[in-house]
Amino acid sequence: MATAGLPDHIRDDVRSAMFLAVAEGRLNPGAAASRVREFIAAHNRQYSKYVPHGGGVMQSLDQQVYDDGPMRLVDTVAHGLWD
């Protein structure tokens, strides 16, 4: 019931994190409704749509770079991805 009002794209992740916290003894099931915001915030930190260091919006590495060619964004990565 604590996650019933959440959007579909985060509900399952938050619910799983809460079940894990109950199993580990970090969350009392009776307090789930009052602590759901903590788990939503943790989810948003982990799956932010913004790039953490440098701003901007995170882009898929599989997206096409130019309209007239097959180059993908991953083809332009010079360093840092596999370091």
DAUR-V371527 format. One record per helix or strand. SS is the DSSP state (@ for helix, = for strand). FROM is the first residue (numbers start at 1). LEN is the number of residues. If there is no record, write none. Layout:
ss | from | len
SS | FROM | LEN
SS | FROM | LEN
//
This chain:
ss | from | len
@ | 8 | 17
@ | 29 | 18
= | 50 | 1
= | 57 | 1
= | 64 | 1
= | 72 | 1
@ | 73 | 4
//
